[in-house]
Every structure is written in C-alpha cells, then in structure tokens.
Amino acid sequence: MREKTINTITWIVGGLVPFALVACGPSAKQRAEDAEKTRIECSDKICQGDVEPKRNVTREVVLKLNGQWYIGPKKYFASGHGAAFYWPGKTAAYAPGDFPPGVKGRDFYDVAIEIFLTGRQRWPQPSAATPWDGSGWEGRFDELQKQGWHIERQRIQPDLERVRFFDVQGKQYRHEYFMATQQRKIRGNGAPGIACDQPDPRPNALPRCTGGMFWQEDVYADFRFHAQHAGDWPAIHQEIVRVINLAKKVQP
C-alpha cells in the first residue's frame, strides 16, 4: 500500500512539473508586449540581425531612425543617432585630433553643440500626423502669461529677440528664450527658438540652452549647448540645419 501511495504521488508531482513550467512562462500578452518594446527600441538603434547599408567605413557612419537607414559623415555623426560640432568655429566634434584652435583645453560641454535625433516611434504621440503644426514657442509664451508671468521682449540683435518673464515681485522666470527672428523652422510656423537657463556664477555650473525641431516628417532633432552661446543662436541654428542635412537617407 505504501509503495502504491508513493507511486501515485510521484505520478502527480511528475505531471505537475511540466504544467508549472508552462504556467510560469511568459503569457501571450507578455510576449506581444516584449516584442513591441523591442520593435520600438530597435527602430532607433542598430540591433542584432540588422543588415547595415554599405558605406565608406573610414569616413561614414550609419544611423537608424524610425526604422530607416541614414549615412552621415563620421566627423560629425556618432554611430547611432547623434551629431555634434564645436562653437565657435563650426568644427566637427568627431574629427581626428584635439579641440580646434580657440577652444583647445576647454571642457567639451563648454564648446559642443550636441544634436540628438529621434524617430517617430519614440515620440510622446507617435501617431500624430503633423505634430509640427502646434502653437510652438508663442503658445508657450501665452501659457506663461496665463499663469501670471509678465512678458518682456527685447530685440538684442537685428535677427535675435530675447523673451523673458517676471512675476509680480520682479523675480525672473528660470528660463529665458531666444528667437532667431529672420529664420523659419524646417517644419511648422514661426521662428526657431531655444530655452536657456539663467546665467549661473557658480564655478561648476552648467547653464544650458535646449530646443528642438522636426527635421524629417518622422525624425525629431533635439539640441543643447552651453548658455554662454545664446547670443549666437541665429548662426548656431543655421549650422545645426546644415550639419543634420549632411545625413542622407538610404534609398531602398
């Protein structure tokens, strides 16, 4: 009887083990979610199994954006989805050698204009048809005024406007804005602009300017640089546009 009982238990346990292994595996829903996550991640980066397009590997790199291949000059573009150049001087950041004359020995983030490219699948609203048709910077300015901030607009150069905000006590808002008034966005209405941190006298402070624009219909370009260069924004914007246009889409 004891032997029969042991055999029965063994049969039950043996039958439950494979069932437990199946039950503990990922569900169909989880597998689908994981596959979608991988698809989105791989839309903007090179993944295992990708067949990269042919290019001159000594001078060119490949970028993968929204599942589409681009080829750009190696001296400007890092492999993946970024580019950079030094300011002033417009020198390519990834060219051989050290910092160019005039910026030698300075910190990278003091002199680099960094550009980050992002495909549609990683946008907050991937399905938006024409997201560049929003209210833009002027919409942001209206929003701040509705919150009670007083706006001050000043033309500091023929092609550059500075926009600042103050509360009722005269305290300045944490950002100030610079608009390249004689230029237009690649897509969308209005002048290209940047938001800059207020100047910070602390030795290790890194006040930044940030902005972005829709380069392609399915590729967004973010950029950032040290706020000390805010007064050069019109010229910096022109160079950003020139540099990202060096990347060419690979035709199927």
Secondary structure, 3 states (H helix, E strand, C coil): CHHHHHHHHHHHHHHHHHHHHHHHCCCHHHHHHHHHHHHHHHHCCCCCCCCCCCCCCCCEEEEEECCEEEEEECCCEECECEEEEECCCCEECCCCCCCCCCCCCCCHHHHEEEEEEEEHHHCCCCCCCCHHHCCHHHHHHHHHHHCCCEEEEEEEECCEEEEEEECCCCCECCEEEEEECCCCCCCCCCCCEEEEECCCCCCCCCCEEEEEEEEECCEEEEEEEEHHHHHHHHHHHHHHHHHHCCCEECCC
